[in-house]
Amino acid sequence: MDGLALHNFSSPGLQPFSLELQPGQCITLSGPSGCGKTRLLRAIADLDPNAGTIALADLPRNRIAPTDWRRQVGYLPAESHWWGEKVSDHFADQDSAELEILLSALGFSSEVMNWEIARLSSGERQRLALARLLIGNPKVLLLDEPTANLDQENIGRVEALLTQYRTEHHTALLWVSHDRAQRQRVAQAALRFHKDTLESEPWS
């Protein structure tokens, strides 16, 4: 398949499961705190130990360099990481038209590049981390509660941007969300953790 395929995939504390995520498809993931949602995303991103088989566009992960895998399978953690003093320190291609479009869709002007990281709220950091991830054009997005720190206006912005982005770029999304209404708005299918196993979530 052209998307992401997992077969008998597992990570410590998680039972093996299989999953196919098609290009342009969004599947949401829910479950109680501590059940393993973040662990699963990190395992798929190859940041945590894992077992089983995983392939992108029919190419097994062991045939893709780790740096290439993490560029093509983009992971947005619940708390974004920043290492420079200014926003501009975290964007290699600051003057691209695509970046301006992303920033505008997320409620920023290009002036945000001059802001210091220390002045950013948690919600601003999360939106900018999303822009930083999308500018690399990953084939798969692993999103760990991307709207958790946002008000309703910015939740709408992020949902609209990600929906448009996955449609235009045929990007596959695995999106952790505790909001059932949001899951129904953004996804074509939903999974939830029951104890340490994954099961389908009924929409009705």
Backbone torsions as a table, in degrees:
resi	resn	phi	psi	omega
1	MET	NA	161.8	-176.6
2	ASP	-83.3	-16.7	-176.4
3	GLY	-94.8	-143.1	-178.4
4	LEU	-103.2	128.8	-179.0
5	ALA	-125.3	128.5	177.3
6	LEU	-120.6	135.0	-180.0
7	HIS	-133.3	123.3	-176.4
8	ASN	49.5	39.6	-177.1
9	PHE	-82.1	139.9	179.9
10	SER	-153.5	165.9	174.8
11	SER	-143.4	158.0	-179.3
12	PRO	-49.2	123.8	-179.1
13	GLY	92.3	-7.0	-179.6
14	LEU	-117.3	134.3	177.4
15	GLN	-72.7	147.8	179.2
16	PRO	-59.3	144.3	177.3
17	PHE	-151.7	166.7	177.4
18	SER	-123.3	147.1	-176.0
19	LEU	-156.2	139.4	171.5
20	GLU	-120.0	126.7	-180.0
21	LEU	-117.1	110.7	-173.9
22	GLN	-80.2	154.1	174.1
23	PRO	-57.2	134.4	179.5
24	GLY	80.1	2.8	-179.0
25	GLN	-99.5	143.2	173.2
26	CYS	-116.2	123.5	173.2
27	ILE	-117.2	129.8	178.6
28	THR	-97.3	159.2	-175.7
29	LEU	-133.7	128.9	-179.3
30	SER	-136.3	172.9	179.7
31	GLY	150.7	165.1	-177.3
32	PRO	-64.7	158.6	178.6
33	SER	-57.5	134.6	178.8
34	GLY	85.1	3.3	-175.8
35	CYS	-78.5	-17.3	176.9
36	GLY	124.4	10.1	-177.6
37	LYS	-62.2	-50.0	179.8
38	THR	-65.1	-40.1	178.3
39	ARG	-57.4	-41.5	-179.5
40	LEU	-64.7	-47.2	179.9
41	LEU	-60.9	-43.5	-179.8
42	ARG	-64.9	-35.5	177.7
43	ALA	-66.8	-43.0	177.8
44	ILE	-63.2	-37.8	178.0
45	ALA	-74.1	-2.2	-179.8
46	ASP	67.0	34.2	176.8
47	LEU	-101.1	-18.4	178.9
48	ASP	-127.3	159.6	179.6
49	PRO	-57.3	145.2	-179.9
50	ASN	-156.5	164.5	179.5
51	ALA	-141.5	166.9	-176.5
52	GLY	97.9	-166.2	-179.3
53	THR	-117.0	146.5	178.6
54	ILE	-146.4	137.4	-176.7
55	ALA	-141.9	149.2	175.8
56	LEU	-119.3	121.2	-176.7
57	ALA	51.3	44.8	177.3
58	ASP	68.9	7.2	178.2
59	LEU	-103.2	116.5	-178.8
60	PRO	-59.6	149.2	-177.1
61	ARG	-60.3	-33.9	-178.5
62	ASN	-69.0	-5.6	174.9
63	ARG	-104.4	6.9	177.9
64	ILE	-119.3	129.5	179.7
65	ALA	-58.8	141.7	-178.4
66	PRO	-52.5	-41.0	179.8
67	THR	-66.0	-37.9	177.8
68	ASP	-68.3	-39.2	178.6
69	TRP	-60.3	-46.5	-176.3
70	ARG	-72.7	-19.1	173.8
71	ARG	-79.8	-38.7	-178.1
72	GLN	-82.5	-28.3	177.5
73	VAL	-111.5	88.1	-172.4
74	GLY	-81.8	134.2	-177.5
75	TYR	-115.4	124.8	175.4
76	LEU	-108.5	104.8	-179.6
77	PRO	-72.5	164.5	179.2
78	ALA	-64.4	-31.7	175.1
79	GLU	-119.7	115.1	-175.4
80	SER	-74.3	157.2	-177.1
81	HIS	-111.2	137.6	-178.0
82	TRP	-135.5	137.3	-174.8
83	TRP	-122.7	-20.5	179.1
84	GLY	-100.0	173.3	-178.7
85	GLU	-80.6	-32.6	-176.5
86	LYS	-116.2	158.4	177.5
87	VAL	-57.5	-40.6	-177.1
88	SER	-60.4	-23.7	179.4
89	ASP	-65.7	-14.4	-172.7
90	HIS	-109.5	6.8	-179.8
91	PHE	-128.8	113.4	-177.8
92	ALA	-70.7	-38.9	-175.8
93	ASP	-111.4	75.7	-171.3
94	GLN	-73.4	-22.4	-172.7
95	ASP	-100.5	10.5	-176.7
96	SER	-74.1	147.3	178.1
97	ALA	-64.8	-35.2	-179.8
98	GLU	-62.7	-40.4	179.1
99	LEU	-65.0	-40.7	178.3
100	GLU	-61.1	-39.4	178.3
101	ILE	-64.6	-43.9	179.1
102	LEU	-62.4	-46.0	-179.0
103	LEU	-62.4	-43.2	179.8
104	SER	-63.3	-42.0	179.5
105	ALA	-63.6	-25.5	-179.2
106	LEU	-97.2	7.4	174.0
107	GLY	89.6	19.4	-179.6
108	PHE	-115.5	153.4	166.1
109	SER	-97.6	170.4	-179.7
110	SER	-64.6	-16.9	178.4
111	GLU	-62.5	-19.2	-179.1
112	VAL	-60.0	-24.2	179.5
113	MET	-61.6	-24.4	-179.4
114	ASN	-89.2	-5.1	-177.1
115	TRP	-73.5	150.1	172.5
116	GLU	-84.5	143.1	-179.2
117	ILE	-58.0	-36.0	-175.9
118	ALA	-62.2	-23.7	-178.1
119	ARG	-87.3	-8.3	-175.2
120	LEU	-77.7	139.3	170.6
121	SER	-75.7	168.4	178.8
122	SER	-62.0	-36.8	178.8
123	GLY	-68.8	-39.9	176.7
124	GLU	-63.8	-40.7	177.8
125	ARG	-61.6	-40.6	-177.8
126	GLN	-67.2	-41.9	179.0
127	ARG	-65.9	-39.9	179.0
128	LEU	-69.9	-34.6	175.7
129	ALA	-63.1	-36.0	176.8
130	LEU	-65.2	-44.9	177.1
131	ALA	-60.0	-42.1	179.5
132	ARG	-61.1	-37.4	179.2
133	LEU	-72.6	-45.0	-175.6
134	LEU	-68.3	-29.5	-177.2
135	ILE	-64.1	-19.9	177.4
136	GLY	-84.1	-2.5	178.1
137	ASN	53.5	55.4	177.5
138	PRO	-67.6	156.0	177.9
139	LYS	-84.6	-24.3	179.8
140	VAL	-134.7	139.8	175.8
141	LEU	-118.4	127.4	175.2
142	LEU	-108.6	108.6	-168.6
143	LEU	-114.0	115.1	-178.2
144	ASP	-98.8	93.1	-179.7
145	GLU	49.8	61.7	-174.4
146	PRO	-67.2	-15.4	-179.4
147	THR	-113.6	13.7	-173.1
148	ALA	-61.9	-32.0	-175.8
149	ASN	-103.1	18.0	-171.7
150	LEU	-110.6	152.2	172.4
151	ASP	-79.3	174.5	-173.5
152	GLN	-62.1	-38.9	-179.8
153	GLU	-61.3	-45.3	-178.4
154	ASN	-76.9	-27.6	170.6
155	ILE	-59.1	-44.9	178.6
156	GLY	-61.3	-40.5	178.8
157	ARG	-61.7	-46.9	-177.6
158	VAL	-66.1	-44.3	179.2
159	GLU	-60.5	-44.5	-178.9
160	ALA	-64.4	-43.1	-179.4
161	LEU	-63.8	-46.3	-177.8
162	LEU	-66.9	-36.9	177.3
163	THR	-64.9	-45.1	178.0
164	GLN	-64.9	-42.0	-176.8
165	TYR	-63.7	-47.5	-178.0
166	ARG	-66.2	-32.0	179.6
167	THR	-70.8	-45.4	-176.5
168	GLU	-74.3	-35.6	-175.4
169	HIS	-101.8	-0.7	-177.7
170	HIS	55.5	40.2	-179.9
171	THR	-87.3	136.5	177.4
172	ALA	-89.8	137.3	-177.1
173	LEU	-121.0	133.5	166.6
174	LEU	-117.4	111.3	-163.1
175	TRP	-121.4	114.3	175.4
176	VAL	-80.2	125.6	179.6
177	SER	-150.0	136.8	174.9
178	HIS	-92.7	-5.0	-174.0
179	ASP	-95.8	108.8	-177.2
180	ARG	-62.5	-40.0	179.2
181	ALA	-62.3	-39.5	177.5
182	GLN	-64.8	-43.2	-179.9
183	ARG	-58.1	-38.8	179.8
184	GLN	-72.7	-27.9	179.1
185	ARG	-74.3	-39.7	-166.9
186	VAL	-103.1	-18.4	-167.9
187	ALA	-111.1	158.1	172.3
188	GLN	-99.1	-16.3	177.1
189	ALA	-155.5	160.0	-177.2
190	ALA	-139.7	142.8	175.3
191	LEU	-121.8	152.1	175.4
192	ARG	-140.8	151.6	176.1
193	PHE	-83.9	130.4	170.3
194	HIS	-120.5	107.9	-169.2
195	LYS	59.6	-117.8	-177.5
196	ASP	-112.9	21.2	179.0
197	THR	-123.3	156.2	178.0
198	LEU	-97.1	139.4	175.9
199	GLU	-140.9	159.3	178.5
200	SER	-70.2	143.8	176.2
201	GLU	-99.9	122.5	177.5
202	PRO	-69.3	143.5	-178.1
203	TRP	-79.8	-30.5	-175.1
204	SER	-86.2	NA	NA
